[in-house]
Amino acid sequence: MAAAAAATTSLSLSSNSRRSTSASLSVPSPSFAPRTNILTLKRTLPLNPSLSLRISAVSMNIETSEKLPQTSFLDRRETGFLHFVKYHGLGNDFILVDNRETMEPKITPEQAVKLCNRNFGVGADGVIFAMPGINGTDYTMRIFNSDGSEPEMCGNGVRCFARFIAELENLHGRQSFTVHTGAGLIVPEIQDSGKVKVDMGEPILKAADIPTKIPPNKDFSVIKSDFDVDGVTWNVTCVSMGNPHCVTFGRKGEQNLQVDKLNLAEIGPKFEHHNMFPTRTNTEFVEVFSPSHLKMRVWERGAGATLACGTGACAVVVAAVLEGRAERCCTVDLPGGPLEIEWREEDNHVYMTGPAEFVFYGSVPI
């Protein structure tokens, strides 16, 4: 069957003189999932350094998978094009790039910003590169956020990374591998269910190592500490999962924060850019339903409000345990869906389990 639609688009990833070419997005199910229909999307994309608007027709054709060529999409090697796969983890979406031949990212942070733009680009919370492993690891993962900054790690991103590697290497069933990140060694495991369980390592609680300048109030850590943000006092606990997190269960004296009532776009940046966080911070606002069931909204450093944050969910459970609000195994509800988080007492590691879903294949000129 076939369907057609029209849209406008503009994307510039190159400083070449103005010219236009054709980029394509195809949406078959990946090899590790049942194949159904395919969505093919062709766009005319101007290649100039500006973000001027370019109007073009977009046609979408849905075809059965039998019409697909047998050659893998990611085996294509046209020069001047970036081939990618888009994945999401509970709505936290990423552009995944096969960068296994070199430690140099195939695009710059500035190009990543344009790619992530949801109006003039592909649209994503970040670009993730699968690179060669170092120090004995199987792979290296690097990320450029939608604002061009580079975080140490991303929990939802590493689950998407694991599924991407399985696609690249044609792996099936239960698989695990070691990944070098800016936050250290991460070990994702693809389970038989298709979900990905990730050993996120040990939480960092020492204030100086998070880092935060909030004065420690317990064993060099910041736990349920008063924290002034624009004249309002919040109770916060600071945790690093390789990247900094400020977790709050509410304002001082507040019994139980109702996270859906927060104006996240207003309060989030005030936490992120507070001078007590020298490298900025991710911020989680948490509502407690029971000792094993939490709900959070997140303002991510470099990405703003997102539908999910894996490292944030891990930090939330650690903070909840430290404040005596929760058990070590919790379901954490995020706007995009739930994650299962365990802070294991035996090894002090935090384990995260959740989905990672394929969205589409695509190519853009660079």
Secondary structure, DSSP 8 states (H G I E B T S, - for coil): ---------------S-S-EEEEEEE----TTS---EEEEEEEEEE-SSS--------EEEEEEGGGS-SS-GGG---TTEEEEEEEEETTEEEEEEE-TT-SS-SS-HHHHHHHH-TTTSS--SEEEEEEE--TT-SEEEEEEETTS---S--HHHHHHHHHHHHHHTT--SSEE--EEETTEEEEEEE-TTS-EEEE----B-BGGGTT--S---BTTB--SEEEEETTEEEEEEEEESSSEEEEEEEETT-SS--GGGS-HHHHHHHHHT-TT-TT--EEEEEEEEETTEEEEEEEETTTEEES--HHHHHHHHHHHHHTTSS-SEEEEEETTEEEEEEE-TTT--EEEEE--EEEEEEEEE-
